[in-house]
Amino acid sequence: LVNAEQFNFNVTEIEILNNGNLFKGLERGSIESDDGIVINADTFIYNKTTNIVEAEGKVKVEDKINEYTIFTDKAIYKRNEEVVLAEGNSRAIDDQDREIIADKITYKKIPNIVEAEGKVKVEDKINNYEIYSDKITYFRNDEKINTEGYSEAKIQSEYNFISENVTFKLIPQEL
């Protein structure tokens, strides 16, 4: 376990380079920030100067505070901006089991916004809808999804909408 001020590293093997400004975590492990972000991956590179973590290989990024999890091939966490960039087989799941699948996902922790692009699919099994689009922005605090470009929505297995540039207001079903 290594502490690099804003991050705790729990890795099997670590290399410290550039006068202690570059940390390389090898052979799978985790990094935990002091703001509730936990990253599990095969390899890490943490640049202390830029305060950026790059993770590769079966990456799982968890935001313990906002209860959000991202799975991806590669992630970059910009600690100063509180932004996670996920690329390659990216999937994000919130505490309501709502799932976003896309080629690229950007998670902005502070405004609690998820942007996804490239063959985007949003699926909510509880409220029974699916949204497909080229690009979406999910405003988690407002329960709103904006789509850009081609957009298709399947709602309650009964309705199918096809359009462009749509805003979906997510209203949970009553029990």
N, C-alpha and C positions, 0 to 999 in steps of 0.2 A: 504494500500500500504506500503510494507516494502522494504527497500533498504539494500541489503547485498553486498555492494561494487560493484561486477561485475554483479549482478542480481537485478532486480526489481520484487517483488512478488505482484501480484494482486489476493489475495485469500480471501475467506470469513472467514476462520479460520486458524490460524497458531500456531504451537508449536515451541518454541525455546529451545533446549536442549544442553547438554554438554558444558556449559559455552559459549553459543552463537555460537558454531561450527556446530550445526545440526539444520536445519530448516525443519519442516514438514508442508506442505500445505495440508489442508483437504477441503472437500466439493467443489471441482472444482474451477479452477482458471487458472491463467497464470503466467509464468515467462518470463521475457525478459532480454537477456544478452546485454552487451554493444557492442557486435559485430554483432548484427542483427538477433540473433536466438530468436524466440518466441515459447514457449512450452505451449500448453493448455492441461490440463488433469484433471482427477478426484482427484488424489493425487500426491504430490511431496515429495521427500526427497532431500534436498540439503546439502551436506557435504562440509562445508567451508574449511576444512583442505585439502581434496583431490580435491576440486573444481569440483565435479561431481554431476549432477542432475539425479535422478531417477524419472520417471513419469509413472503412471499407470492409465488405464481406459480411453478409447476413446481419445487416445493421438494424438495430431496434432503438428508437429514440422515444423516451417516455417523458412527458411533462406531468410530473406528480401533482402539481398545483391545479392545472386546468384539466387534468384527467384526459390526456390525449396521447395516443401512441402511433408512431410511424414506423413502418417496416420498409426497407429499401436496400438496394445494392451498395449505394454510396451516399453519404450525407456530409454536409458541411454545417457546423454550428457556429454562427457568428455571435459570440457571447455579448459583445458590446451593443449589438443591435437587437439581441434576443430573437434571432431568426434562424430557422433550420431549413436548409435546402436539401431536398431528397431527389435523387436521380436514378432511374433504372428500377423497374419492377416495384414501383412505389405504391404503398397502401397506407392510409391513415384511418384510424378508428377512434371515435369519441366514446364518452362514458354512456351514451345512449345506444351504443352498438351500431351507429351510423358509420358507413364505410365509404371512403373515397379511394378509387383506384385510378392511377394515371402514370404517364411516363415521367412527369416531374411534379413535385409537390413543394410548395413554399409555405412554411408555417411561421406566422408572425405571432409570437407569444403574447406580447403586450396588448395589441388590439384584439387578440384572439381571432385571427383571420387565417383561413387556409385558401391558398390559390393552387389550382391544379391545371395542368395542360397536357395535351397529347392523349387522345383516346380516353377521355375522362368518363368514369362511371361513378355515380353516387347511388348508394343503395341503403334504404332504411327499411328493414324487415318489420320493425314494430309498427310503423305508420304506413307500411305497404306501398312504397313508391321507389322508382328507379329514374334517374336522370342521366342522359348521355349528352356529351357536348365536346367541342374542341377545347374549351377552356371554361373553368368556373372559378368564382370567388365565393367562399362560404363564410359569411359573417356569423360566427357561432353565437355571440351575445345577442344578436337580433334574430337568430334562427331564420336567416335569409340566404338564398343562393342566387347569384347573378351568373348567367351564362353568356358566353361570347361565341359567335359563329353558330354553326348548325347545332340545334338543340332538340332533344326528344325526351319526353317524359311519359312514363307509364305509371298511372296512379290507380291504386286499389284494384289492379288487374282488370279494370273496366274501361279506363280512359287512356287514350294515347294521343299526345300532343306533339306536333312537329312544327318548329318555328326557328327563329334566330333571335339572339340577344334577349333572353327572357329573365324576369325576376320571379323567383319562387319564394313565397312566404310560407315557412314550415309551421303548420299548426298541428300540434299533437292531437291524436284522436282521443275522445273521451272514453273512459272505461265503463 
